[in-house]
Amino acid sequence: MNPLFISPQVTHVVPYFDKADLEERITDFEQNHDIFRFKYETPFTLDGRPQGAPEDQWKRRTILTRKFSKLLFEVDPYQLQSAY
């Protein structure tokens, strides 16, 4: 890993479609294949505390746009072996 860059760990994303995409993607198949944009939400508090009461928390929505629709992963064999 390069110490000059951060690597966030995203554990869950959902497909993101704007209004025009939803008009074109009518069927369930179209809405679940060849997806280029995903959305995830990160909770935060306005005063910067790491945790807070539910009424003090806000959600930051982030949209990720992929260049290609196919999922491409680079797997480190060492990490794969150590996971099992």
Summary of the structure (lengths in Angstrom):
residues: 84
radius of gyration: 17.4
end to end distance: 21.7
largest distance: 44.8
contacts: 123
relative contact order: 0.17
helix: 25%
strand: 24%
